[in-house]
Structure formats: C-alpha cells, structure tokens
Amino acid sequence: MRGVIVPLVTPFNEHYSIDVPALEEHIEFLQKAGVQGIFINATTGEFTSLSLEERKFLAEKGRELVTSAFYLVGTASSDTFEVIELTKHAQDIGADYVVIAPPYYCPLNDDALFRHYSMIAEKTDIPIILYNIPSCANPLSVSLIKRLAAEYSNIAGVKETIDSVNHIRDVILDVKGERMDFKVFTGLDQHFLNTLILGGDGGIMACANFAPEVHLALYKAFQERRFEEAFEHARRLAKLSKVYDIASSFGSAIKLAMEIRGFSIKPVLRPPYIMDGEETKEKIKKLLEEVLGLNQ
C-alpha cells in the first residue's frame, strides 16, 4: 500500500443519521478518481461522535463498497478492550488494515502506550497502522514507534499527522531504516511531497476528499521523476491546506469545500462540532477558486 489514501468524511442527514446514499456516491467517486486507499471511521469522519454500532455498520458498508483500493478501518478508542473489539471486527469483515490513534483524554507515558498497542497486536492478526496525532491524542515518540515495529510484525506502519519534518525524517530513518516493509504516511496534505522525498510511502490526507486529482497528479509525477511538475502540485497542495486555518475544524473545512465543489454530502457535523457560516464558506470558496480554478 502506497500513494494517496483518503480519510473519508461521514455523510449525515439534517437530523444526524448516516446518509448512506451519499457515502456510496463518494466512495464510487474516489475509486473512479483512482486513489490507492480509502479509510473509513477516520478523524475526518468524526469517529468520536459515532456509536460502536455505527462504526461497525460503516466498516461493513465500506468493505462492501471499496473494491478497487486498499481498505482501511479506524478502530481507535480510549478503551483498550473496545479497540480490540473493533479491530477484530475489521479483521473479520476483511479490511486490509486498521488505523489506530492512541488513547485520548488520559495522559499516558510510553510504557502505557506500548502496553495498549501490545494487547491489540497480540489479540489480532490484521496489519495495524499507528496514528500519531499529538494535537488530539497522546503523542507517539519515535522510540516508541521503533519499539513497537521491532516487537510486532503486524504493526505495519504509521500515519504521521504532525507538523514536523524532523519527526517524519526520524521515523523514516530510524524505523523504516531498520524495517523496510514499515510504511510511513503523512496525515497533512502540505507534507506529502517532502514525505515522499525522505523515503516515505504516501499520505492519508483529508483534502483528497474533494481534490484527489491534485494529490494523485503529484504522486504520479513524483513516481515518474517529473520533479518540476511534482513541485508545482506540491505548491498547490500547500496553499490548499490553508483551508484548515480558515475553518474551526477539519470536518467543517472539508464538508464546506465539498459543498462548494458540488458533492451531494450535506454540510452537517454531529455535535459537539459545528459547521462554520457563510463568511467562512466564502473564504474557502475563494481559496478553491485560486488553487483549483472556477467550476472545477
């Protein structure tokens, strides 16, 4: 698994029920675009606002719909036993990978985090992608990632949603350097190219929900060593990632951008998240016009 992986939004109806037709339409769109992976129950998908039953339902529905890309399921929770339950479920339905962010709310040291992931890795066989997102959960240090990768062959990689080139560099050199099959993905659109340059495997990036053509063009140009073209797409992604600075949350930014681009996914977030208003929407529209052009 390499390239462009999309952390899916979860479409909701006006009364917060899951909008299954919109989910089906979006997954079909992404597969036709040619993305290499689709990731359900992600941060962008508001997984913390979903019930256990809804997360299992979405995992099953996604497995049914994703036929031409790698299929990843998010199974994070602050309850280790719930993570094990969700991970076993993802394994049973035939997901290719699970993605597991660390526990949140309760501060934990490296030994506690090692035990958390060890219990999951020992109870399941499905390949696990660690998810380092220190803005939302306990951070994963390079030494901890290295320790887990050395101990468990089914810990297969890491998603790095961290605004640090040095951290990504160290994970690639210190962990992937010793275990070549270990995958390293950025979680930030603006770090896609430098992650590839450093020897990483790709990106799991939210803006690919509404502009996968830019991410895919960058990846293709890089693979074909057309570096000037890759640089140009990277500059576009860097500018596009400012959408996160405009909105109050990842979810609001992505769903407003999708509405502007004509997707049928409604601009609805589950509480406690809120959608930003018209002023924010106009700023995002202006940004998309500058980066993607009009009516595209």
N, C-alpha and C positions, 0 to 999 in steps of 0.2 A: 504494500500500500504506500503510494507516494502521490504527491501532487496537491490538488485542490479538494479539500473536504469541507462540506458546508454544514455548520451547526444550525439546524432548522429552527425557524420560529414555530411556535404552536399557534395555529389559527383559532380564534374564538369568535363565536357569535355575540350579538349585543348583550345577551344575558349570561355570557361567560361559559357556555357549553362549548365543547370542542367542535370546530367546523370541519367535519370530515371531508366534504367535497373540496374545500379549499386546500386541505392537506394533500389530497390526491392530485389535484391540479398542480400544486407547487412541486411535488416530487417528480411528476411527469416532466415538468419544465426543466428541472435541474438535470434529469437524466438525458433529455434531448440536447441540453447545452453541452453535455459531455464531462461533467465533474467526475472526479475519481472516487469520491466518497460522500456519503450522506449520514449525518449524525443527529439522531433524534433524542429528545429529553436533555438538551444542552442548556447552558446558561441562557443563551439567546431564546431558548424555548420555554423559559420561565419554569424550570422543573421544580423549583421550591414552592411554586403555587399549585402544583398538581398533586392529587391524591395518589396513593400507592396503586390503586386500581386503575386510575387514568394513565399512570406511567406504564403499567403493564399493557394496557389497551393500545397506547400509542406505539409501544415497542412491537407489538404483534402486527398492528396495521402497517407500520413501516416495513417490517420484514416481508409482508405480502406485496408491498408496492415497489420496493427497491430491488430491481432485477439486473441492472447493468452497471452497478457501482458497489464498492465496499460498503457494508452496512455496519454502523457503529451505534451503540445504545449507551446513554448516560445512566449510571447506576449509583451516583453519589448520594450520601446522606450522612448526618452526624451520628447515626445509629449503625454501628458496625454490622449488626445482625440483619438490619434492613438492607444494607449494601450487599451482603451475601445472598439474601433472598432475591433481590433484583438481578444480581449478576448470574445466579443460577437460572433465573427465568430467561434472561437474554441468551444464555448458553443453550437452553432447552429449545428456544424458538429458532435457533440457527443464525444468530447475529455473528458477524465476523470478528468484532472487537467490542469490548466495553470501555467506556471512558469514565474514570473515577476521580473526581475532585476530592481533596482532603476534607475532613470534618470542619465545620464552621461553627461559630459562636463560642465554643470552648477552646481556649488556647492550649496547644499540645506541643511537647518537645519532640525531638527526632525519634527518641525511643518509643514514645506512644504512637507516633505516626507509622513507624516501622511495624509495630505490633498490629495496628489496624490493617495495613496492606498485606501483612504476612497472613493474617487469618483469612482474608479474602482469597489470596493466591493459593493457599493450601486447600481451600474448600471448593475451588473451581478450576476448570481447565481452559476456559476461553482466554484468548490473549487480552491483556489489560494495558490500556493507555493511561498512564498517570496524567493528572490535570493540575498543573501548577498555576493557580490564580490568586496570588497573595493579596489582591485588593478585596477579595471576597471570602477567603478561607485561610487556614493555616498554611504558611509557605513551605514549599518543598526545597530543601537545600540541595546543592549539587552532591554533597557527600551522601545524603540520604538516598537520592535517586540512584547513585552509583552502587550503594549497598543493596538496594532492592533489586537492581538489574543483575548484580552478581549472584544474588541468592536464588532468584526465581526466574526461570526461563520463560514463564508465561507472562511476566511483566515485560511487555513488548516495546514500550515507547513512552513518550511524554509529550503532552501539549503544553507549550510554554506561553501563557498569557501574562507576560511580564515585559515591561518596557525597559529592557536591559540587554543590549547587545553582548555585554561581557558575560552575563549569566548564560545566555544561549550558547555563546562561544565555549564556555567551560563545560556545559553539558555535552556538547558535540565532541570536544577534545578529550574530556576525562571519562565519559561514559561510553559514547559511541566509539571512541578511540580504542576501547578495550573490548567492546561487544558490537561488532559491525552490524548485526541484524537489529540493533536497538534503534527505533525510529524517533526522530526529533522533529516536531512540528511547532511552528509559531501559531499563537492564537490571535495575533494582531496583524491586520492587513498591511500596515506600514513596515512590518519586519519580514515580509515574505521573501523579498529578493535577498536581503543580507543573510537570512537563514539558509537559503539555497547556496549562496556563495561560500558560507562557512562549512558546508557539507551536510546540512540538514535535509530532511525528506519532503518538506512541503509546508502547508498551512491549513489550519482549521479556522476559517475566518468568516465572521458574520456578514460582512458586506457582500460576500458571494451569494447571499440570498437574493439580492436584487441586481447585482452586476457581475455575475460569474464570468462573463466574456472577458473582462479585464484581467482577472486572476488567471484564467486559462490561457490568454494570449501571452501573459508574462511567463508562465510556466513553459509553454511551448517554445517561445523564443529563447529562453534560457537553455532548455534541453537541446535545442538546435544550434546553440552557440551564436545566436544573433543578438549579441550583447547590447548594442546600441538600442535596438528595439525593446529589449527587456528593461533597460534603464528608463525608457520613456513610459512604459506601462507601470513601472515601479513609482515613478513620479506621480502618475495619475492616481495610483492607489494611496500614496502618501497624502495627497490632497483629499481624496475621497474619505479617508479615515477621520478627517476633521468632523464628519457627521456625528461622531460620538461626543465631541466637545460642544456641539450645538444643543443636543437633546439632554434630557435629565436622566436617561437610562439607555442601555444597549437596546432594549426591547422597543422603546419609543422611537429611537433613531431608525432602527431597521424597518419597523412597520410603517412609519411615515414615509420613508424612502420607497417602500414597496407600493404604497398607495399612490404616490406621485408617479411612479413608473407604470401604473395601470394594473398591478396584480389584484386579484379578487380578494386577497386576505384583508380582512377588516382592520381598521386602526383601533383595536381593542386589546388592552392589557388587563390581566387579572389584578385585583387589589392584592398587596398594598401598592403596586406600581400604578402610575397614572400616565396617560398619554399627554404629550405636550400639545399646546394650542396652535392657532393659525400663525402666530408670529414665528414660532419655531419651524412650522411647516414651510413657510415662505423662505426662511433662511436655508433649509435643506434643499428646497426646490432650486434655489439659485446656485447652490453648490453642485447639484447634479447637472444643471444646465452647463456649468463651466467645465465639468470633468467629462461628462458623457455626451453632451450635446443635447439639442432640443428634440423632443418627441422620439427618444430612443429607449 
